[in-house]
Amino acid sequence: MTDTRRRVKVYTLNEDRQWDDRGTGHVSSGYVERLKGMSLLVRAESDGSLLLESKINPNTAYQKQQDTLIVWSEAENYDLALSFQEKAGCDEIWEKICQVQGKDPSVDITQDLVDESEEERFDDMSSPGLELPSCELSRLEEIAELVASSLPSPLRREKLALALENEGYIKKLLELFHVCEDLENIEGLHHLYEIIKGIFLLNRTALFEVMFSEECIMDVIGCLEYDPALSQPQKHREFLTKTAKFKEVIPISDPELKQKIHQTYRVQYIQDMVLPTPSVFEENMLSTLHSFIFFNKVEIVGMLQEDEKFLTDLFAQLTDEATDEEKRQELVNFLKEFCAFSQTLQPQNRDAFFKTLSNMGILPALEVILGMDDTQVRSAATDIFSYLVEYNPSMVREFVMQEAQQNDDVSKKLTEQKITSKDILLINLIIEHMICDTDPELGGAVQLMGLLRTLVDPENMLATANKTEKTEFLGFFYKHCMHVLTAPLLANTTEDKPSKDDFQTAQLLALVLELLTFCVEHHTYHIKNYIINKDILRRVLVLMASKHAFLALCALRFKRKIIGLKDEFYNRYIMKSFLFEPVVKAFLNNGSRYNLMNSAIIEMFEFIRVEDIKSLTAHVIENYWKALEDVDYVQTFKGLKLRFEQQRERQDNPKLDSMRSILRNHRYRRDARTLEDEEEMWFNTDEDDMEDGEAVVSPSDKTKNDDDIMDPISKFMERKKLKESEEKEVLLKTNLSGRQSPSFKLSLSSGTKTNLTSQSSATNLPGSPGSPGSPGSPGSPGSVPKNTSQTAAITTKGGLVGLVDYPDDDEDDDEDEDKEDTLPLSKKAKFDS
């Protein structure tokens, strides 16, 4: 939809009495069958999903505030608000609501009544309005009782609010307040406190506009000073007029804007400091007060943003070297609060807000401020910078690269060192402030590290047809900024142990390592070149010797992230520099202690074993096996040794390697068509042409030299017999569910000629003891000992070796048995062979 008149922001009031933004969309009204009535519908502008579906209830009180806001309560503790982009759209929807409720659109609140019992309705039918007692000193107690008795009933609350509005009653009450103060009438002042507090709980915008007007607000605060529960009155007015000073850092020419700022501060003070903490029953009664403050802030930001002269003067003074430190601190604090107010804006308005600040030069101004010595000013500037980075990191990255390019063009004759120091001033300042944070807990450094992480995160970088932000910015960052980030790491790891190992230094290095680990995971190419060329991993592993376990674990985590990539460039670098040595030393120094260090190191080696990283497996076993062979409380290192030996055997016997890979990973399973072809070939073969006990193989297999195939197998079996503790022979067996285990055993006869027999492992077909090829024939080369009831059979076909019996072949075996029962006995014997 393109109609901006109906563009709205949906808000709900949360438990903390703050308005939560539920999204931006377009509002419409229409009949909803499910709700059986006219309803307000808001669909999200992003994906068209339904943000709000609310029936216009005839008994719900809707309030129209500040021309672009409609507020109402869906339930007792569920308040909603629609904030319109344009006044015209708000007026249209307000007319629809009033039309459904039969009200005049000129009112600011619909007068329908909610949740009244029939008795109350009947009692009040004869009295259309509430008559207030005359506003006199002697009747203050009566007025206070009337207000208190009206609050529990929505109907009476409504009538009381109307009476207060129509008769100008609040101003009369405030006149009595002055009389009571002059007479020191404490009892009267206590009654006025209860009356004014009750008026707040009526939750009416029209009443708030009267109470918060310039002429009334200080008297309202004065009434709230006399809490009957306190022995002495509070001094809120004295604080607001004498202690709290309004500092106009830049002169504000608009009197309406100035009055709005004063009003918002005082109302915020009333909410936070003057009014008592509301009870569970009163909390929802102050929702309009929260809305009043919230939308006042939105209005202030909008008015300041439109005042170009004000913003121009603000940034001019911020960057002017002649501005004194105190004045600059005030300017920075104002800008920080200004940015904080902007969080209340709708997204499209927030876009315009930050765009305006960018055009005014906020980033160059922050560059100047961050270069100052004043800690408070730098802290405020860091908060402003965080608003910018969190909202639009691409804007910050673009500024940094544009500034570098401009300086490069202007400074061709300068040395590369001078160009670099100028180009990267902003990001270098951020990194330097992180490194030089004097806080023992490094609170500021943690915040700055988070901002740097956001800036270098490829997930929020843009990619267009003409350029890729990731490529450009990361190239810039690694060329100009990475050396500043790693400087404390390199300075502290020149020897075998960290040169400084105090707690604050360890915390700082842990932060640097956390960011570097993030880079390893997300930057690939750039960080890989940097680590290998600068030998960063070796320097990081020096920290494994730190007395601070958290720092040693950060170093280990960094290496684990590198190994986890399974990149052979990294692996060759690790092996060439023997970078497992610090890890093994730390593991041995840790001894038998079962702690996080022990578990993390074992997990690293276990990952290498499970993922079968051959180069690292060989490197670890060849160089560190003697140090690790006695570790037997986990099987990780013995498993690595086994991997290494299997790898060696495959290198020494390539034919065995080929056969084992087929057996383990690519078991040859004949499809139905292949079986039919071989059966046809067998039936067409004359019995007399076959020698007794000869296995049926395809013609191509007959040309194969059996010794060539079996020689490596024999050697393989001999080695395995010598290492029974490391590899056990596993028989193929059937579990209770009837599914067969995929493990297998090679059974070799001791005859002069060894054949690979094709024999069913699940069925022993009957045959004549004297028939050729019968399993029971003593002289048959394919005979199997009786104690081996189930043996996996091996078939050779076309030079491939594969199992013909596999776990999911039970049904096929049953079908084969049925077929074989119909064959002549002699044919069965041949098939068995």
N, C-alpha and C positions, 0 to 999 in steps of 0.2 A: 504494500500500500504506500502511496506517495503523499497522502493527506496529512500534513504536519499538524493540522488543527487537532486531530484526534490522537496525536502522539503523547503518550503518558508514561510516567514512572510509577510502578506499584510499590507501596511501602506497607510493612506491617510492624506493629509495635511489639518488641520482644519483652522478655521477662525483666530485663535490666532497664526498662523504660526508654529504650533507644529505638529509633526507626531503622529497620532493616530494609535494604534495597532488594526487591524481588525480581527486578528486571524491567526492561523497556519494551513497550509494545504499542499497539493501536487499539483504542477502546471503541466499542460499539454497543448499541442496545437492541434487544430483540426478544421475541417470545421463545422461551426454552421449554420444550415439552416435558423434559424430565423434572424441572423445577415448578412446572405449572404456573408460569407467570413471566412477566417482563423482567429481563435480567441485564446486568452489565457484564460484558465479555471483553477481556483483554487478551489479545494474541501477541506472542513475542515477535518482534520484528526480525529476529535472527533466523528462526526456524518455523515460525507459525504455530508453535505449541501454545496451549492454553495456560496463561499466567493467572487468570482470574475468571471465575464464573460465579456471580453473586446476584441472587434474586433481589429485586427492588421490593423490599417488604413494606407494606403500608404503615406498619407500626415502628419502623426504624427511623431514628432521627439522623438526618444527613446534615452536615455543616459545610458551608462554603466559606473558605478563608482566603484572603489576599488575592482574590480574583482568579487564581489558577490552581486552587486546591480544594478537593472535596474529601471530607473525613467522615467516617461512620464506624459503628461497632457492629460486628457480625454476631458476636456472642458476648457474654459478660466480661471475658478477659481476652477479647480478640479484636483489636482495632485495625482498621484499614485506611489507607489514604491513596488518592490518585492525584499526582502532580502533573499538570498539563504543561505542554510546551507553549501553547498559545491560549490567551484569554478566551478567544472565540470558541475553541473546542470545549473549554470548561463550561461556558455558558450553554452550549448545545446540550451537553449531558445533564447539566443542572435542570434545564427545562424538561427533559425527559423524565427525570426523577420526580420533579414537582407535578408533572402531568399524571404520572402513575398515582401519586399520593393526593392529587387534587389540591395542590397548593399553588400560591402565586409565586412565580419565579423571582420576584423582587426580594423575597425574604432570604436571609443568610442561613437560616436553619429551618428545617421542616418541623411542624408543630405536633406531629403525630406522637402518641403516647405509647409506652411499651410496658408489657408485663404487669398490668394492673389486675387485681382481683375484681370480680364482679361487684363486690360490696363497695370497693373504693370508687369504681366507676359510677355506681348508683348514688353514692354519697355526694360525689362532686358534680353531678349533672345540674344541680340547682345553683351551684356557685361557679360560674365560668372563670373567675379569677381569684387570686389570693390577695387579701387586703392586709397591707403591712401596718403595724402600729406607727403612730406619728414619731418622727425622729427626734426624740427628746431625751435629756439626760436621765430622767426618772424611769424611762421605759427601756433602757438598754438591756436589762435582764430579761424582759419579756421578748425583745427582739432576738437575743441570743438563744432563748429556748425555742422560738419559732424556727430559727435557722437549723438548730440541731434536730428538731423533730421532723423537718422536711427532708433531710438528707437520705434516710432509708427508703423513701418512696420516690420512684422515678417521676410519678405524676406531680407530686407536691414540689419536687426539686425543679421541675420544669416551670411550674407556676410561680415559684419563688424567683427564679431567674428572670422571668418576664416582668414581674413586678419591680424588681431591682433596676432593670433596664429602663422601663417606661417612666418611672418616677424620679430618675436621677438620684437614687437613694444613696449610692456609694459616696458621692461628694458630700451629702449631708452628714453621713457617718464620720467622714474625715474631719468635718468642721467640729463635730463633737469631740473628736480625738484631741484637737488643740485645746478645747475648753477643759477636758479632763486633765491634760498635762499641766495647764496653767494652775488648776485647782489642786493638783497632785491627788486626784481622785483615783486611787489605785484600783478600787473595786470596779469602777467604770472602765478603766483601761484593760482589766482582765476580761470584762465582757466584750470589749471591742476586739480583743485578740481572738476570742472564740468566734465572733461574727465574721471577721475577715478570713480566718482560716476556713470557716464553712463556705464562704463565697468562693474560695479557691477550689473547694471540692465540688462545686456545681459544674465545673469543667466547661465553661462557656466562653467562647472567643470574644463575644461582644462585651462581656464583663471584664475580661483581661485587657481589652483595648482601653477601657476607661481606667482601670487600676494601674496600668503600666504607662499611662500618658505622662508627659513631662511634669505636669502640675500635681499629679497624684501619687506617683510611685514612691517618693521618699516618705510620704505620710503613711502609705500602706506598710512600708518597711518599719516605720515607727510603731504602728499598731502591733506588729509581730514581735516587737522587742519585749512586750509585757506578757510573757508566758506565765500563767498561774502556777505552773509546776516549779518555777524557779524563784529563789528567794530574792534575787536582784535582777533588774531588767538588763537585757543585753545592750550592747552599744554598736549596733550595726550601722546606723547613720553616721556615727563618728568615724567609723572605719572607712566608709564609702566616700566621705567628703574630705577627710584629712589624711588618712593613711594611703588609701588607694588613689594614685595620681594618674590622670589620663595624659599619656605622653604622645603628643602629636609630632612624630618624627619627621613627617612631611606634612606641611599645612594642607588641610582638607577644606576645599572651597565650598563644597556642597553641604549646606546646613542640614538637609534631610539625612544625608549619609552619616554625618556626625551624630545627630540625634539617635539614629538607628543603632550606632555602635554603643553609645551610652546606655540605651534601653536594653540591648542584648546583654551587656555585662551585668547590669543590675538584676535583670530577670534570672540570669544564670546564677547570680549570687543568692537570690531568694530561693531558688530550687535547691542549691547545694548546701547552703549554710543557714538560712533562716527558717524555712519550713521544716517541721520535724519529720523524721523518716516515716513515710506512710505505712500504715498497717497493711496486711494482706487484703483487707476489705476496701481500703482507701486507694490502693495503688493505681487501679484502673481509672480512678476519678481524676487523675492529674495528666491524663494522656494529652489533653489539649495544650497544657502548659509545655510539655516536651515538644509538641508540634510547633508551638509559637517560637520557641528558641531555635529549633532546627531550621525552619524556613526563614527566620530572620538572618541566620548565618548565610544561607544561600543568597539572599537579597544583598547582603553586604559585599560578598565576593563579586557578584555581578556588577554592582555599582562601582566598585574599585577598578574592576577590569575595564570598564568603559571609560574611565577617567585617564586618558592617555597622558595628560600633563603630570598627573600624580606618579604614574609608573616611570615615566621618563626621568623625573627628578629623583625618584628612589634609586634607580640603577646608576644614575650619574654620580650621586653622592657615595654610593657603595664603592665605586671604582676610583673615586677621586683620592689621590694621595694626600691632599690637604685635609681631608676629613679626619677629625680627631678620633681616638680609639673609643671613647665613650659613646660618641654619636654613631660610630660604625656598629658598635655592639647593639645599640637600640634599633638601628636599621635592619640588622640581621635577625634580631628577635622578632621584629615586625614581619619580615618576609617569611620566617618560619611559621608564625601563627597564621599568616595569610595562606600558606600552602596547606596547613592543617585544616583550615576552613574549607578549602577546595574539595576535601574528601566528601563533603555533603552534596556536591554537584552531581547532576546527571551525567552519564558518560559523554554525551555530545558536548555538553557545556564544559566538562573537565578537559576534553580535547582542546577546545578553544582557549581555555585558561592556560594550559601548559604551552600551547603554541604562542600565545601572547608573551608569556615569560621568556620563551626561547628567542622570539624576535627582539625582545628588549635587551637580550644579552645576559641572561642569568648565569650561563655556564662560564663565560669569561669573568663575570663578577665573583663567582665561587672560586675561580682560580686565584684571584687576588686575595680573597678572604682566607682560603686554606693556607696560603703562604705566610700568614701572620703568626706572631708568637702567642697571641692571646688564646688561652685554652678554651675559654667559654665561647668566644666567637667561633673558633674552629669547630667546637662541638655542635653549635647551632647550624653552621654551614654544612656539617656532615649530615645532620637531619634533613636539611633541604635537599642535599644531593641524593639522599636515600629516596625521597619522594619522587625525584626525577627518574632515578634508575628503575625503581619498582614500577612506575607508571609507563615509561617509554625508554627502555634501554637502547633501542636503535637510535633515538635522538642523541643520546650521549655518545654512542660510538661514531655517529656521523660527524658530530662536532669535533671529536678528537682527530679523526682522519682528515677532515677539511682543514683544520688548523695546521696539522703537520704538512699538508700539501702546500698551503699558502706560505708557510714559513720556508719551505723548501724552495719554492719559486723565488722568493725574495732574497734568500740567503745563500745563493749558489757559491759565493766566494768565501763563505765561512768554512771552518773546518767541520768534519763530520761529527766530531764530538760536540761542538757548539750547536749544531743543528739538532742533534739528538736531545740535548738538554732542553732546548726550546720546544721541540715538537711534542714531547710526551709529558709536559709539565703537569697537566691535570691528573692523569692516571698515576704518574710517578709520585705526586703529592699524596694521593690516596694510599699507595703502597707504603710510602715512607711514614705516614701517620700510623698505619697499621703496625709497622716494624718498631716505631719509636713510642708506642703507647706506654705511658708511665703507670697506668692502673695495674696494681698487682694481679688482679683477676682478668686483665685484658678485655674489659667490657667493650671499649671502643674498637679494639682490633677485631673482635669477633663480628661486630656490626660491619666493619669495612671489608672483612674477608667475604661476608655474605654478599655485599654489593659487587665485589670483584668477580665472584662466582657467577652472579647474574649477568655481568657484562661479557664474560667469556663462554657463556652457555650457548651452544649452537642451536638448542631447541627454540630459542626466541629470536634467532637471526633470520633476516629476510632473504629471499632469493628471487631475483627478477630475471627477465630475459637478457638484460644488458650486463648485469653484474651479480656477483654472489657476495653478500655481506660477510658470510663466514670466511671465505677465502681471503678477502681483503683485510678484514679486521684481525684475524688470527695471524696473518703474515706480519701485519704491523705490530701486534702485541708481542710476538716471539722475537721480533727484531729489536724492538725498543724497550720493552717493559719486563720481559721475563728475567733478564739479568738482575734487575732491581729486586724482584720478588725472591730470587734464590740467593741473593747476596749474604744474608745471615746464615743460611744453611752452609754455603761454601766456606764462609769465614770460620765456622765452628767445627769443621770436619777435615782439617788439614792433616791430622794425625790419626792414630789408631783408635783414639777415644775422643769424645767431644771436649773441646778446649774449655768451654763453659757449660756447666751442667746444673745451674741453679734452676729453681722451679719456674721463674718467669721466662727465662730463655727456653726452657723445655716446652712451655705452653705456646710460645711464639712459633717455635720450629714445628710443633704439632699442627698449628694452623696452616703454616706454609705447606707441610706435607699433605694435609687434607685437600688443599687446593690443587696441588700437583697430582694427587691421586685422581681427583675429578678430571683433570686434563688428560691423564692417561686413558681414562674411560671414554672421553668424548672427542678428543682432538686427533687421535691416531697419528697422522702423518707429521704434523708440526712437532708434537711432543716427542715422538720417536726420534726424529733427527736431533732434537735438543738433548735428550737423555744420552744418546749414544755419542754424540760429538763432544759433549761436556762431561761425560763420565759421571752423570748425576747419580745413578743407582749405587755406584761404589761409595760415593760420599754419603748418600742416605743411609747405607747399611752400617756406616760408622756409628750411627745413633743406636744400633742394636746393643752397644756397650754402655748405654746411658743407665744411670741408677734409677731413672724414672721409668717404671714399667709402661706407662701410657705412651711415652715417646718411642720406646723400643717397639711397641706394638704398632704404632703409626708407620714406622719404617718397614716393618714386616708386611703390613697391609699394602703399602706402596709396591713392594716386590710381588706380593701375591696378585695384585691387580695386573701387573705386567705379565706374569706367567699365565694368568687366566686368559689372556688374549691369544695364546698359542701361536705367537708370531715368531717365525724362525730367525728373523733379524734380531729380535730381542734375545732369543735363545742362544744364538751364536755369540752375541755380546756378553751374555752371562757366563758362558763356558770359557770364552777367551780370557775374561778377567777373573775367573774362579770366584764368582760372586755368591756361591753357596757357602763359602768358608765362614763368613761372619754368622750366617744362620746356624750352621752346624756347631760353631763355637758357643753361641748363645744357648742352643739346645743342650749341649753337654754341661755348660755352666749351670743351667737350670736344675740339673740333676734329676732326681726322682720326684720332684715336686709336681703335683698334679694341679696345674694352674692354667690360666688363659694363654700364657706364652707357650707352654708345652702343647696344648691342644691346637693352637694356631699353626705351629711349625709342623706338627704331624699332619694336619689337614692339608698343608701345602704339598707335602710329599705324597699324600694319598691322592690328591688331585692329579699329580704327575703320573702316578701309577694307573689310576682309573681311566684317565684320558689317553694313556699310552703315548706320552710324548717321548719318542724314542731317543732323541738327541740328549735331552736332559736326564733320562733314565740312565743311559750309558755314562754320562758325565758324573752323575752322583755315585754310581756303583764303582766306577774305575778310580775315583779320587777319594771317596769318603766311606767306602764300605767297612774298612777296618774299624772306623770310629763308631759305626752304627750297627755292626753285626750282633752286638750283645743286647740290643733293644728287642726284648721278646714279649713285652706286655701288650704290644700291638703287632699285627702281622704286616704292617705297611712296608717296612724296610725289607723283610724277607720276600714280600710280594714284588718289590722293585727288583730284587736280585733275580727272582724267577723270570720276570719280564726280560731282564737283561740277558739271561742265559738262553731263553727262547729266541730272542733276537739274534744272538750269536749263531745258534743252530740253523736258523733260517738263512743266515748269510753263508754259512759253510755248506749247506745242502740246499741249493735252490730248488731241486726237484721235490724234496720233502716239503719245502715251503709252499710250493704250488699245490701239492696234494693236501696239505693241512688246511690251506686257505679254502680249498673247495669243500673239504669235509666240514669245516667250522662255519663258513660264511655262505657258501653257495652249493648246498647239497643238491645233487642232480636228481630231479624227480621226473620220471618219464611220464609224458602225457598219454592219454588213451590211444591216440593215433600211433604213437611209437610202439606201444605194446601190441597193437593189432598187427603192425608190419612185422615185428619179430616173431609173433605167433605164426603168421602165414609162412615166414621163411622156415620156421622149425617144422611145420607140418609138411612142407614141400621137400624136406631133406630125407633121403633114404636112410633107414635105420642101419643098413649094412655099411654106409659110408662113415659111420661114427665109431670111434674106438671106445672101449669100455671106460667109463669114468671121465670122459672128456667133457669139459664144460662147454656150453653153447655160448659162443661169442660172435660178434659181428665180424665180417671178413677183415675189416681194417685192423681189428685188434689182434688177429692171428699173426700179423706181421710184426707185432710189437715184441720186443725181447723182454720176457718175464723177469729175467735177472736184473735188467735195467730199472724196472719198477720196484722190485722187492729188495734190492740191495740197500738203498737208503732207509727203507722201512726196518730192515733187520738191524742196521746200525742204530737207528732211532730207538728200537726196543731195548737194545743192549744198554744204551745210556740210561733209559728210564728205569731199568732194573737196578742200576747202581744208585738211583736217587729216589728210592721208594718213599722217603720222608717228605719229598717235595711234590711229587706227582703220583697219585694213587690211581690204580686201575679201577675203572668204574664199569660195572655190568649194566647192560640195558635191561631194565626191569619195568614191570607194569605195576602202577599204584592201585590203591583200592578202588578208585573211581573207574578203572579200566583203561585210563590213558597211559600211553607208554612214555617212559623217560627218554629224552633225546640223546642221553649219553651212550657211548658205544665202546666195544673192545675188539681189537684185532686178534683173531685166533689163527696161529700159524702151525701147520703140521711139520713133522720132522722128516718128511720124505725127501727124496733126492730132487724131486721137482715139485714146486709149490704152485698151486693153482688158486685163483680167486673164485670161490664157489658162490653160486647164486642159490641161496637157500632161504626159505621163509623162516623168519624168527618166531612166528607165532603159531605155525602149524607144521606138524611132522606127519607128512603123508605116508600111508601104508604102502609097502612094496615088497616084492619077492626078494628074499635074501640073496638069491643068486642072480637077479637081473642086473644088467649093466647100469652103473651109475646109481644103484640103490643106496640110500643113506646107511643101510645096515650092512653093506658089503665090506668085509674086513679089508680088502685090498684097494678100496676106492680112495683115490687121493683126496676126495672131498669129504671123507667121513669125519664125523664130529664126535668127540668123547661124550659118553652118556651123561656125565655129570655137568656138562654144559648144555643146559636145557634151552637157553635163549641166546643166540649169537647173532649180532648184526651182520647181515650179509653184504658183501661188496660186489658190485657189478662194474665191469669195464665196458665202456661204449665210446667208440670214436676217440680213444685216447683219454677219456675222462674217467675219473674214479668217483663213485657216489654211492650213497646208501639207497637201497630200495625199500627199506623199512623205516618208517618215520611215525611220529606220535599220532598223527591224525589219519592213519591208514587202516583202522579197524574194519570199517565197512568194506573197503576194497578187498581185504583179506577174506572176509566172509563170502563175497561174490566169487572170488577165485576158487574157494573151496567147492562152491556149488558147481562151478564149471568143470572142475577136475573130476568130480564124482561121475560125470557122464563120459569121461574119456576111457579108452581101452587101457588095461593095466600096463601094457608095454609103453604106451604113450605117457602114462603118469610117471613111470620110472624115469623116462628121458627128461620129462619136465622137472622132476625133482633134482636131477643131476645138474 
